[in-house]
Amino acid sequence: MAADRSHEGMAEDADCLAPKPGMPGTDPSGLDLFEALPAISNFEALRSADIYTPLPDDWMVGVADIRGSSEVIAAGQYKAVNTVAAALIAAVSNALPERAFPFVFAGDGAGFALPPGEAEKGREALRAVAGWARDAFGFELRIAAFEIGILRAAGRDVRVARFAASEDVAYTMFSGGGLALAEAWMKAGHNSLDPHGPDEARPDLTGLSCRFADVPAKNGTILSVIVLPTADTDDAGFEALVSKILAIAKSDEADAPPVSDETLKQRWPPSGLEIEAHTVAASRRLPHWVALGFVAIRTLVAHAIFKRARPLGGFDPKRYREQLVRNSDFRKFDDGLLLTLDCSTETADKIEAAIEAGRMAGTARGGVHRQSSALVTCFVPTPSRSDHVHFVDGAMGGYTLAARAAFEKVEKALRPESIDSRLKEAETG
């Protein structure tokens, strides 16, 4: 999935833990509950389960991932994959203007949570984006929605914390295994939603773009990292492993954003011109050829503004680039640790060795993927504001192939005949 975050054994449990209809929820509490949570600037502190707050039973979790994303990556379409994942977040955000809500970007998919009063907007976004992904790119986006109370009754939880990536932007961190279980259930066919048809598959993707060229590694390697706790590990053991990995990254100064003003390059026409035309065609309900011309002109004007590097009206291109670096989403806790690092080969080797030691100890499973550059997918509803968000992933498969590496190691340790083939497919995507 979305970088497949399922805990070990999660897919084998997908049928026996399947959601039962009619389970009770709690009284609605609204997004103000989430917005009131403090934003924590110390990323390492978020490794502790005690930091997280459980969301109410009657909130909804929405999840999505692209089926067959490995084949799409092999075809060189990972920029489109990242855009579709970010599109779900953009569609929900545009349906909830000026409100913060829990979401996570995971490469080839995404997840979010909403209170009952806003849940239908989330379902509508899921259906519209899935239909758009089908029509624009030929992708099959699996989508599903679950009440948190059902996930909690199955022994998982959905707990959240807010990480202050900068003074202007806070990203949601997830803990408790609930999102991972929702993904496993989705892949096993539970609570699936039907994508909208072509006439309705027009999500509002205003502000979504991918205009920057691939960002080259300065230190040798863009390393995508996924580390997930095993089903029976204790919090202390997993937290110690996370601390070790973060310490290795910090020792090489690889804990900084893998994008910088030096490496962020804009060219015209941008490599994402066709992709952005698809987002504009959906948002403005335009024929694709009209949207393509509109985006060509718009990106040319933007390119000229950035090249001139002087403020125009309320927009300062230099300040925007500085904010982009600070606001970038390159590290997160999503029922495990996900990182996109710019590091040396030696540091990558040390991190991979630490993950392998955790696997041998039964503490965690994980994987890495090495590539030469990173991708940046931007969601900028209002360019003159400072709260724009930027999702960073490896450019040659990133989180998706790191997840595949993690699951390949698990599969080698299991007897193939002991795994139900349908549920094995649900886990590995």
C-alpha positions as a Markdown table, in Angstrom:
| # | Residue | x | y | z |
|---|---|---|---|---|
| 1 | Met | 0.0 | 0.0 | 0.0 |
| 2 | Ala | 0.5 | 3.3 | 0.8 |
| 3 | Ala | 3.9 | 2.0 | 1.6 |
| 4 | Asp | 2.0 | -0.9 | 3.2 |
| 5 | Arg | 2.2 | -0.2 | 7.0 |
| 6 | Ser | 0.4 | -3.4 | 8.1 |
| 7 | His | 1.8 | -5.1 | 11.2 |
| 8 | Glu | 3.3 | -8.6 | 10.9 |
| 9 | Gly | 0.4 | -11.1 | 10.8 |
| 10 | Met | -2.1 | -8.3 | 10.1 |
| 11 | Ala | -3.3 | -9.7 | 6.8 |
| 12 | Glu | -3.6 | -13.2 | 8.2 |
| 13 | Asp | -6.0 | -11.7 | 10.7 |
| 14 | Ala | -8.0 | -9.7 | 8.2 |
| 15 | Asp | -10.9 | -12.0 | 7.9 |
| 16 | Cys | -11.2 | -13.0 | 11.6 |
| 17 | Leu | -11.0 | -9.4 | 12.6 |
| 18 | Ala | -13.3 | -8.2 | 9.9 |
| 19 | Pro | -15.6 | -5.3 | 10.8 |
| 20 | Lys | -19.0 | -6.2 | 12.1 |
| 21 | Pro | -21.9 | -3.8 | 11.2 |
| 22 | Gly | -23.8 | -1.9 | 13.8 |
| 23 | Met | -21.1 | -1.4 | 16.4 |
| 24 | Pro | -21.8 | 1.7 | 18.6 |
| 25 | Gly | -19.8 | 4.9 | 18.4 |
| 26 | Thr | -19.6 | 7.9 | 20.7 |
| 27 | Asp | -20.9 | 11.4 | 20.6 |
| 28 | Pro | -19.4 | 13.6 | 17.8 |
| 29 | Ser | -16.6 | 15.9 | 18.9 |
| 30 | Gly | -15.6 | 17.7 | 15.7 |
| 31 | Leu | -12.3 | 18.7 | 14.3 |
| 32 | Asp | -11.7 | 21.2 | 17.1 |
| 33 | Leu | -10.6 | 18.2 | 19.2 |
| 34 | Phe | -7.8 | 17.5 | 16.8 |
| 35 | Glu | -7.0 | 21.2 | 16.2 |
| 36 | Ala | -6.6 | 21.7 | 20.0 |
| 37 | Leu | -3.8 | 19.1 | 20.2 |
| 38 | Pro | -0.3 | 20.7 | 20.8 |
| 39 | Ala | 2.2 | 20.6 | 17.9 |
| 40 | Ile | 5.4 | 19.0 | 19.1 |
| 41 | Ser | 8.7 | 20.2 | 17.5 |
| 42 | Asn | 10.9 | 17.4 | 18.8 |
| 43 | Phe | 10.5 | 14.6 | 16.2 |
| 44 | Glu | 12.3 | 11.9 | 18.3 |
| 45 | Ala | 9.9 | 12.5 | 21.2 |
| 46 | Leu | 7.1 | 11.3 | 19.0 |
| 47 | Arg | 8.5 | 7.7 | 19.1 |
| 48 | Ser | 6.8 | 7.4 | 22.5 |
| 49 | Ala | 3.3 | 5.9 | 22.5 |
| 50 | Asp | 2.5 | 8.1 | 25.5 |
| 51 | Ile | 2.5 | 11.2 | 23.3 |
| 52 | Tyr | -0.5 | 10.2 | 21.3 |
| 53 | Thr | -4.2 | 10.9 | 21.8 |
| 54 | Pro | -6.9 | 8.4 | 20.8 |
| 55 | Leu | -9.5 | 9.6 | 18.4 |
| 56 | Pro | -13.2 | 9.0 | 19.3 |
| 57 | Asp | -14.9 | 5.7 | 18.3 |
| 58 | Asp | -17.3 | 7.4 | 15.9 |
| 59 | Trp | -14.6 | 9.1 | 13.8 |
| 60 | Met | -14.0 | 7.6 | 10.3 |
| 61 | Val | -10.7 | 6.4 | 8.9 |
| 62 | Gly | -10.3 | 6.6 | 5.1 |
| 63 | Val | -7.6 | 4.7 | 3.4 |
| 64 | Ala | -6.4 | 4.3 | -0.2 |
| 65 | Asp | -3.6 | 2.7 | -2.2 |
| 66 | Ile | -2.8 | 2.0 | -5.8 |
| 67 | Arg | -3.1 | -1.7 | -6.8 |
| 68 | Gly | 0.0 | -2.9 | -8.7 |
| 69 | Ser | 2.0 | 0.2 | -7.9 |
| 70 | Ser | 5.3 | -1.8 | -8.3 |
| 71 | Glu | 4.4 | -2.3 | -12.0 |
| 72 | Val | 3.6 | 1.4 | -12.4 |
| 73 | Ile | 6.9 | 2.3 | -10.9 |
| 74 | Ala | 8.7 | 0.0 | -13.3 |
| 75 | Ala | 7.0 | 1.9 | -16.1 |
| 76 | Gly | 8.5 | 5.2 | -14.8 |
| 77 | Gln | 5.3 | 6.7 | -13.5 |
| 78 | Tyr | 6.2 | 7.2 | -9.8 |
| 79 | Lys | 5.6 | 11.0 | -10.0 |
| 80 | Ala | 2.0 | 10.2 | -11.1 |
| 81 | Val | 1.7 | 7.7 | -8.2 |
| 82 | Asn | 2.8 | 10.3 | -5.7 |
| 83 | Thr | 0.4 | 12.8 | -7.2 |
| 84 | Val | -2.6 | 10.5 | -6.8 |
| 85 | Ala | -1.7 | 9.8 | -3.2 |
| 86 | Ala | -1.4 | 13.5 | -2.5 |
| 87 | Ala | -4.6 | 14.2 | -4.4 |
| 88 | Leu | -6.7 | 12.4 | -1.8 |
| 89 | Ile | -5.3 | 14.8 | 0.9 |
| 90 | Ala | -5.9 | 17.8 | -1.4 |
| 91 | Ala | -9.4 | 16.8 | -2.1 |
| 92 | Val | -10.4 | 16.3 | 1.5 |
| 93 | Ser | -8.6 | 19.6 | 2.5 |
| 94 | Asn | -10.4 | 21.6 | -0.2 |
| 95 | Ala | -13.7 | 20.2 | 1.1 |
| 96 | Leu | -12.8 | 21.5 | 4.6 |
| 97 | Pro | -11.3 | 25.0 | 4.0 |
| 98 | Glu | -9.4 | 26.5 | 6.9 |
| 99 | Arg | -9.7 | 23.3 | 8.9 |
| 100 | Ala | -6.9 | 21.0 | 10.1 |
| 101 | Phe | -7.6 | 17.2 | 10.0 |
| 102 | Pro | -5.4 | 14.1 | 10.5 |
| 103 | Phe | -3.8 | 12.8 | 7.3 |
| 104 | Val | -0.7 | 10.9 | 6.2 |
| 105 | Phe | 1.0 | 10.6 | 2.8 |
| 106 | Ala | 2.6 | 7.3 | 2.2 |
| 107 | Gly | 3.9 | 7.2 | -1.4 |
| 108 | Asp | 1.4 | 5.1 | -3.3 |
| 109 | Gly | -1.5 | 5.9 | -1.0 |
| 110 | Ala | -2.8 | 8.0 | 1.8 |
| 111 | Gly | -5.0 | 7.8 | 4.9 |
| 112 | Phe | -7.0 | 10.3 | 6.9 |
| 113 | Ala | -9.5 | 10.5 | 9.8 |
| 114 | Leu | -12.6 | 12.7 | 10.1 |
| 115 | Pro | -15.4 | 13.2 | 12.7 |
| 116 | Pro | -18.9 | 11.9 | 11.8 |
| 117 | Gly | -20.1 | 15.3 | 10.8 |
| 118 | Glu | -17.5 | 15.5 | 8.0 |
| 119 | Ala | -17.2 | 11.8 | 7.2 |
| 120 | Glu | -19.4 | 12.0 | 4.0 |
| 121 | Lys | -17.0 | 14.6 | 2.6 |
| 122 | Gly | -14.2 | 12.1 | 3.1 |
| 123 | Arg | -16.1 | 9.3 | 1.4 |
| 124 | Glu | -16.9 | 11.6 | -1.5 |
| 125 | Ala | -13.2 | 12.5 | -1.8 |
| 126 | Leu | -12.2 | 8.9 | -1.9 |
| 127 | Arg | -14.8 | 8.0 | -4.6 |
| 128 | Ala | -13.9 | 11.1 | -6.7 |
| 129 | Val | -10.1 | 10.7 | -6.5 |
| 130 | Ala | -10.4 | 7.0 | -7.3 |
| 131 | Gly | -12.5 | 7.7 | -10.4 |
| 132 | Trp | -10.1 | 10.5 | -11.4 |
| 133 | Ala | -7.0 | 8.3 | -11.0 |
| 134 | Arg | -8.7 | 5.6 | -13.2 |
| 135 | Asp | -9.6 | 8.1 | -15.9 |
| 136 | Ala | -6.5 | 10.2 | -15.9 |
| 137 | Phe | -3.8 | 7.6 | -15.4 |
| 138 | Gly | -5.4 | 4.2 | -15.7 |
| 139 | Phe | -4.7 | 3.4 | -12.0 |
| 140 | Glu | -6.9 | 1.2 | -9.8 |
| 141 | Leu | -7.0 | 3.1 | -6.5 |
| 142 | Arg | -8.4 | 0.8 | -3.8 |
| 143 | Ile | -10.5 | 2.8 | -1.3 |
| 144 | Ala | -12.3 | 2.0 | 1.9 |
| 145 | Ala | -13.7 | 3.7 | 5.1 |
| 146 | Phe | -14.1 | 2.3 | 8.6 |
| 147 | Glu | -15.3 | 3.6 | 11.9 |
| 148 | Ile | -12.6 | 3.8 | 14.5 |
| 149 | Gly | -14.7 | 1.9 | 17.1 |
| 150 | Ile | -14.7 | -1.1 | 14.8 |
| 151 | Leu | -10.9 | -1.0 | 14.5 |
| 152 | Arg | -10.6 | -0.6 | 18.3 |
| 153 | Ala | -12.9 | -3.5 | 19.0 |
| 154 | Ala | -10.6 | -5.6 | 16.8 |
| 155 | Gly | -7.7 | -4.8 | 19.2 |
| 156 | Arg | -6.1 | -1.9 | 17.3 |
| 157 | Asp | -6.2 | 1.8 | 18.0 |
| 158 | Val | -6.0 | 5.1 | 16.1 |
| 159 | Arg | -4.0 | 7.6 | 18.1 |
| 160 | Val | -2.6 | 10.8 | 16.8 |
| 161 | Ala | -0.1 | 13.5 | 17.6 |
| 162 | Arg | 0.9 | 16.7 | 15.7 |
| 163 | Phe | 4.5 | 17.2 | 14.6 |
| 164 | Ala | 5.5 | 20.9 | 14.0 |
| 165 | Ala | 7.7 | 20.5 | 11.0 |
| 166 | Ser | 8.0 | 24.3 | 11.1 |
| 167 | Glu | 6.3 | 27.3 | 12.7 |
| 168 | Asp | 3.8 | 27.2 | 9.9 |
| 169 | Val | 3.0 | 23.5 | 9.3 |
| 170 | Ala | 2.1 | 20.6 | 11.5 |
| 171 | Tyr | 1.8 | 17.0 | 10.2 |
| 172 | Thr | -0.1 | 14.2 | 11.8 |
| 173 | Met | 1.7 | 11.2 | 13.3 |
| 174 | Phe | -0.3 | 8.0 | 13.8 |
| 175 | Ser | 0.1 | 5.2 | 16.3 |
| 176 | Gly | -1.8 | 2.2 | 17.5 |
| 177 | Gly | -2.0 | 0.0 | 14.4 |
| 178 | Gly | -5.5 | 1.1 | 13.4 |
| 179 | Leu | -4.6 | 2.6 | 10.1 |
| 180 | Ala | -2.5 | -0.5 | 9.3 |
| 181 | Leu | -5.5 | -2.8 | 10.1 |
| 182 | Ala | -7.8 | -0.6 | 7.9 |
| 183 | Glu | -5.4 | -1.1 | 5.0 |
| 184 | Ala | -5.2 | -4.8 | 5.5 |
| 185 | Trp | -9.0 | -5.0 | 5.6 |
| 186 | Met | -9.3 | -2.8 | 2.5 |
| 187 | Lys | -6.9 | -5.1 | 0.6 |
| 188 | Ala | -9.0 | -8.1 | 1.7 |
| 189 | Gly | -12.1 | -6.5 | 0.2 |
| 190 | His | -13.8 | -5.2 | 3.3 |
| 191 | Asn | -15.8 | -1.9 | 3.3 |
| 192 | Ser | -14.6 | -1.1 | -0.2 |
| 193 | Leu | -16.1 | 2.0 | -1.8 |
| 194 | Asp | -16.9 | 2.3 | -5.5 |
| 195 | Pro | -15.1 | 4.9 | -7.5 |
| 196 | His | -17.3 | 7.6 | -9.2 |
| 197 | Gly | -18.0 | 7.4 | -12.9 |
| 198 | Pro | -16.4 | 9.8 | -15.4 |
| 199 | Asp | -19.0 | 12.5 | -14.9 |
| 200 | Glu | -18.6 | 12.6 | -11.1 |
| 201 | Ala | -14.9 | 11.9 | -10.9 |
| 202 | Arg | -14.0 | 15.6 | -10.7 |
| 203 | Pro | -12.3 | 16.1 | -7.3 |
| 204 | Asp | -11.3 | 19.6 | -6.3 |
| 205 | Leu | -7.5 | 19.4 | -6.5 |
| 206 | Thr | -6.8 | 23.1 | -6.5 |
| 207 | Gly | -3.3 | 23.8 | -5.3 |
| 208 | Leu | -1.9 | 20.4 | -6.2 |
| 209 | Ser | 1.2 | 20.5 | -8.4 |
| 210 | Cys | 4.6 | 18.8 | -9.1 |
| 211 | Arg | 6.6 | 21.5 | -10.9 |
| 212 | Phe | 10.1 | 20.9 | -9.4 |
| 213 | Ala | 12.5 | 18.6 | -11.1 |
| 214 | Asp | 13.7 | 15.5 | -9.3 |
| 215 | Val | 15.9 | 16.6 | -6.4 |
| 216 | Pro | 19.4 | 15.0 | -6.6 |
| 217 | Ala | 21.1 | 13.6 | -3.6 |
| 218 | Lys | 23.9 | 15.8 | -2.3 |
| 219 | Asn | 25.4 | 13.2 | 0.0 |
| 220 | Gly | 25.3 | 10.2 | -2.3 |
| 221 | Thr | 22.0 | 8.4 | -1.7 |
| 222 | Ile | 18.3 | 9.2 | -1.2 |
| 223 | Leu | 17.3 | 6.5 | 1.3 |
| 224 | Ser | 13.7 | 5.6 | 1.8 |
| 225 | Val | 13.2 | 3.9 | 5.1 |
| 226 | Ile | 10.2 | 2.0 | 6.6 |
| 227 | Val | 10.4 | 0.4 | 10.1 |
| 228 | Leu | 7.3 | -1.3 | 11.6 |
| 229 | Pro | 6.9 | -2.9 | 15.0 |
| 230 | Thr | 6.1 | -6.6 | 14.9 |
| 231 | Ala | 2.7 | -7.7 | 16.3 |
| 232 | Asp | 4.2 | -8.9 | 19.7 |
| 233 | Thr | 7.0 | -6.4 | 20.3 |
| 234 | Asp | 6.9 | -4.1 | 23.3 |
| 235 | Asp | 6.9 | -0.3 | 23.0 |
| 236 | Ala | 10.3 | 0.0 | 24.7 |
| 237 | Gly | 12.1 | -2.3 | 22.3 |
| 238 | Phe | 10.7 | -0.5 | 19.2 |
| 239 | Glu | 11.3 | 2.9 | 20.6 |
| 240 | Ala | 15.0 | 2.0 | 21.3 |
| 241 | Leu | 15.4 | 0.9 | 17.7 |
| 242 | Val | 13.8 | 4.1 | 16.4 |
| 243 | Ser | 16.2 | 6.1 | 18.6 |
| 244 | Lys | 19.2 | 4.2 | 17.2 |
| 245 | Ile | 18.1 | 4.8 | 13.6 |
| 246 | Leu | 17.5 | 8.5 | 14.2 |
| 247 | Ala | 20.9 | 8.8 | 16.0 |
| 248 | Ile | 22.7 | 7.2 | 13.0 |
| 249 | Ala | 21.0 | 9.7 | 10.6 |
| 250 | Lys | 21.8 | 12.7 | 12.9 |
| 251 | Ser | 25.5 | 11.7 | 13.1 |
| 252 | Asp | 25.7 | 12.2 | 9.3 |
| 253 | Glu | 23.6 | 15.3 | 9.4 |
| 254 | Ala | 21.1 | 13.3 | 7.3 |
| 255 | Asp | 18.2 | 14.3 | 9.6 |
| 256 | Ala | 17.8 | 17.5 | 7.7 |
| 257 | Pro | 15.3 | 17.8 | 4.8 |
| 258 | Pro | 16.6 | 16.1 | 1.6 |
| 259 | Val | 15.5 | 19.2 | -0.3 |
| 260 | Ser | 17.3 | 22.5 | -0.2 |
| 261 | Asp | 17.4 | 25.8 | -2.0 |
| 262 | Glu | 20.5 | 24.6 | -3.8 |
| 263 | Thr | 18.9 | 21.4 | -5.1 |
| 264 | Leu | 15.4 | 22.6 | -5.8 |
| 265 | Lys | 15.4 | 23.3 | -9.6 |
| 266 | Gln | 12.6 | 24.5 | -11.8 |
| 267 | Arg | 12.6 | 24.0 | -15.6 |
| 268 | Trp | 10.1 | 24.9 | -18.2 |
| 269 | Pro | 8.2 | 23.0 | -19.3 |
| 270 | Pro | 8.2 | 21.1 | -16.0 |
| 271 | Ser | 8.3 | 17.3 | -16.1 |
| 272 | Gly | 5.0 | 17.2 | -14.3 |
| 273 | Leu | 3.2 | 19.4 | -16.9 |
| 274 | Glu | 0.8 | 16.6 | -18.1 |
| 275 | Ile | 0.1 | 15.5 | -14.5 |
| 276 | Glu | -0.8 | 19.0 | -13.4 |
| 277 | Ala | -3.0 | 19.3 | -16.5 |
| 278 | His | -5.0 | 16.3 | -15.2 |
| 279 | Thr | -5.4 | 18.0 | -11.8 |
| 280 | Val | -6.6 | 21.2 | -13.4 |
| 281 | Ala | -9.0 | 19.4 | -15.8 |
| 282 | Ala | -10.6 | 17.8 | -12.7 |
| 283 | Ser | -10.8 | 20.9 | -10.6 |
| 284 | Arg | -12.0 | 23.3 | -13.3 |
| 285 | Arg | -14.0 | 20.7 | -15.3 |
| 286 | Leu | -12.1 | 21.4 | -18.5 |
| 287 | Pro | -11.2 | 19.2 | -21.4 |
| 288 | His | -7.7 | 17.9 | -21.0 |
| 289 | Trp | -6.3 | 19.8 | -24.0 |
| 290 | Val | -7.6 | 23.1 | -22.6 |
| 291 | Ala | -6.2 | 22.3 | -19.2 |
| 292 | Leu | -2.9 | 21.5 | -20.8 |
| 293 | Gly | -2.7 | 24.9 | -22.4 |
| 294 | Phe | -3.8 | 26.7 | -19.3 |
| 295 | Val | -1.1 | 24.9 | -17.2 |
| 296 | Ala | 1.6 | 25.6 | -19.8 |
| 297 | Ile | 0.9 | 29.3 | -19.6 |
| 298 | Arg | 0.6 | 29.3 | -15.8 |
| 299 | Thr | 3.8 | 27.4 | -15.2 |
| 300 | Leu | 5.7 | 29.6 | -17.7 |
| 301 | Val | 4.6 | 32.7 | -15.7 |
| 302 | Ala | 5.6 | 31.0 | -12.4 |
| 303 | His | 8.9 | 30.0 | -13.9 |
| 304 | Ala | 9.6 | 33.6 | -14.9 |
| 305 | Ile | 8.7 | 34.8 | -11.4 |
| 306 | Phe | 11.1 | 32.3 | -9.7 |
| 307 | Lys | 13.8 | 33.0 | -12.2 |
| 308 | Arg | 13.5 | 36.8 | -11.5 |
| 309 | Ala | 13.6 | 36.0 | -7.8 |
| 310 | Arg | 11.9 | 39.2 | -6.7 |
| 311 | Pro | 8.6 | 39.7 | -4.9 |
| 312 | Leu | 5.5 | 40.2 | -7.0 |
| 313 | Gly | 2.4 | 41.4 | -5.3 |
| 314 | Gly | 2.1 | 39.4 | -2.1 |
| 315 | Phe | 4.3 | 36.6 | -3.3 |
| 316 | Asp | 8.0 | 36.4 | -2.6 |
| 317 | Pro | 9.7 | 33.5 | -4.5 |
| 318 | Lys | 12.8 | 33.4 | -2.3 |
| 319 | Arg | 10.7 | 33.2 | 0.9 |
| 320 | Tyr | 8.5 | 30.5 | -0.6 |
| 321 | Arg | 11.5 | 28.3 | -1.4 |
| 322 | Glu | 12.8 | 28.8 | 2.2 |
| 323 | Gln | 9.3 | 27.8 | 3.5 |
| 324 | Leu | 9.2 | 24.8 | 1.2 |
| 325 | Val | 12.3 | 23.4 | 2.7 |
| 326 | Arg | 11.1 | 24.0 | 6.3 |
| 327 | Asn | 7.6 | 22.6 | 5.6 |
| 328 | Ser | 8.7 | 19.5 | 3.8 |
| 329 | Asp | 7.2 | 16.2 | 4.9 |
| 330 | Phe | 10.2 | 13.8 | 4.8 |
| 331 | Arg | 9.8 | 12.0 | 8.2 |
| 332 | Lys | 6.8 | 10.7 | 10.0 |
| 333 | Phe | 5.4 | 8.1 | 12.4 |
| 334 | Asp | 2.6 | 6.2 | 10.7 |
| 335 | Asp | 2.1 | 3.0 | 12.8 |
| 336 | Gly | 5.9 | 2.8 | 12.4 |
| 337 | Leu | 8.8 | 5.0 | 11.2 |
| 338 | Leu | 9.0 | 6.4 | 7.7 |
| 339 | Leu | 12.0 | 8.5 | 6.5 |
| 340 | Thr | 13.3 | 10.0 | 3.3 |
| 341 | Leu | 17.0 | 10.8 | 3.9 |
| 342 | Asp | 19.8 | 12.3 | 1.9 |
| 343 | Cys | 22.8 | 10.4 | 3.3 |
| 344 | Ser | 26.1 | 8.8 | 2.5 |
| 345 | Thr | 26.4 | 5.1 | 1.5 |
| 346 | Glu | 28.0 | 4.4 | 4.8 |
| 347 | Thr | 25.1 | 5.9 | 6.8 |
| 348 | Ala | 22.6 | 3.9 | 4.6 |
| 349 | Asp | 24.5 | 0.7 | 5.4 |
| 350 | Lys | 24.4 | 1.5 | 9.1 |
| 351 | Ile | 20.7 | 2.1 | 9.0 |
| 352 | Glu | 20.0 | -1.0 | 7.1 |
| 353 | Ala | 22.1 | -3.0 | 9.5 |
| 354 | Ala | 20.2 | -1.6 | 12.5 |
| 355 | Ile | 16.9 | -2.6 | 10.8 |
| 356 | Glu | 18.2 | -6.1 | 10.2 |
| 357 | Ala | 19.3 | -6.4 | 13.8 |
| 358 | Gly | 15.8 | -5.4 | 14.9 |
| 359 | Arg | 14.3 | -8.0 | 12.6 |
| 360 | Met | 16.5 | -10.7 | 14.0 |
| 361 | Ala | 15.6 | -9.7 | 17.5 |
| 362 | Gly | 11.9 | -9.9 | 16.6 |
| 363 | Thr | 11.4 | -6.2 | 17.5 |
| 364 | Ala | 10.6 | -4.9 | 14.0 |
| 365 | Arg | 10.5 | -5.5 | 10.3 |
| 366 | Gly | 11.6 | -3.0 | 7.8 |
| 367 | Gly | 13.1 | -2.2 | 4.5 |
| 368 | Val | 15.1 | 0.5 | 2.7 |
| 369 | His | 15.3 | 1.6 | -0.9 |
| 370 | Arg | 18.2 | 3.5 | -2.4 |
| 371 | Gln | 17.9 | 5.9 | -5.2 |
| 372 | Ser | 19.8 | 8.9 | -6.6 |
| 373 | Ser | 17.0 | 11.6 | -6.3 |
| 374 | Ala | 13.9 | 12.6 | -4.5 |
| 375 | Leu | 10.4 | 13.8 | -5.6 |
| 376 | Val | 8.5 | 16.8 | -4.2 |
| 377 | Thr | 4.7 | 16.9 | -4.6 |
| 378 | Cys | 3.3 | 20.3 | -3.5 |
| 379 | Phe | -0.1 | 21.3 | -2.1 |
| 380 | Val | -0.3 | 25.1 | -2.1 |
| 381 | Pro | -3.9 | 26.4 | -1.9 |
| 382 | Thr | -2.7 | 30.0 | -1.5 |
| 383 | Pro | 0.9 | 30.7 | -2.7 |
| 384 | Ser | 1.2 | 33.9 | -0.7 |
| 385 | Arg | 0.5 | 32.1 | 2.6 |
| 386 | Ser | 3.2 | 30.2 | 4.6 |
| 387 | Asp | 1.3 | 27.0 | 5.4 |
| 388 | His | 1.8 | 25.2 | 2.1 |
| 389 | Val | 2.8 | 21.5 | 2.4 |
| 390 | His | 5.2 | 19.5 | 0.4 |
| 391 | Phe | 5.4 | 15.7 | 0.3 |
| 392 | Val | 8.8 | 14.2 | -0.2 |
| 393 | Asp | 9.5 | 10.6 | -1.4 |
| 394 | Gly | 12.3 | 8.8 | -3.2 |
| 395 | Ala | 12.0 | 9.4 | -7.0 |
| 396 | Met | 12.6 | 5.7 | -8.0 |
| 397 | Gly | 10.1 | 3.9 | -5.9 |
| 398 | Gly | 10.7 | 5.4 | -2.5 |
| 399 | Tyr | 8.4 | 4.2 | 0.3 |
| 400 | Thr | 6.6 | 1.7 | -2.0 |
| 401 | Leu | 9.8 | -0.3 | -2.8 |
| 402 | Ala | 11.1 | 0.1 | 0.8 |
| 403 | Ala | 7.9 | -1.5 | 1.9 |
| 404 | Arg | 8.2 | -4.3 | -0.6 |
| 405 | Ala | 11.8 | -5.0 | 0.7 |
| 406 | Ala | 10.4 | -5.2 | 4.2 |
| 407 | Phe | 7.7 | -7.7 | 3.2 |
| 408 | Glu | 10.1 | -9.8 | 1.1 |
| 409 | Lys | 12.2 | -10.4 | 4.2 |
| 410 | Val | 9.1 | -11.5 | 6.1 |
| 411 | Glu | 8.0 | -13.9 | 3.4 |
| 412 | Lys | 11.4 | -15.6 | 3.2 |
| 413 | Ala | 11.1 | -16.4 | 6.9 |
| 414 | Leu | 7.6 | -18.0 | 6.5 |
| 415 | Arg | 6.6 | -21.3 | 4.9 |
| 416 | Pro | 4.8 | -20.3 | 1.7 |
| 417 | Glu | 2.2 | -23.0 | 2.1 |
| 418 | Ser | 1.2 | -21.6 | 5.6 |
| 419 | Ile | -0.1 | -18.4 | 4.1 |
| 420 | Asp | -3.5 | -18.1 | 2.5 |
| 421 | Ser | -2.8 | -16.9 | -1.0 |
| 422 | Arg | -5.6 | -14.3 | -1.1 |
| 423 | Leu | -4.6 | -12.7 | 2.2 |
| 424 | Lys | -0.9 | -12.8 | 1.2 |
| 425 | Glu | -1.8 | -10.8 | -1.9 |
| 426 | Ala | -3.7 | -8.4 | 0.4 |
| 427 | Glu | -0.6 | -7.9 | 2.6 |
| 428 | Thr | 1.9 | -7.4 | -0.2 |
| 429 | Gly | -0.3 | -5.4 | -2.5 |
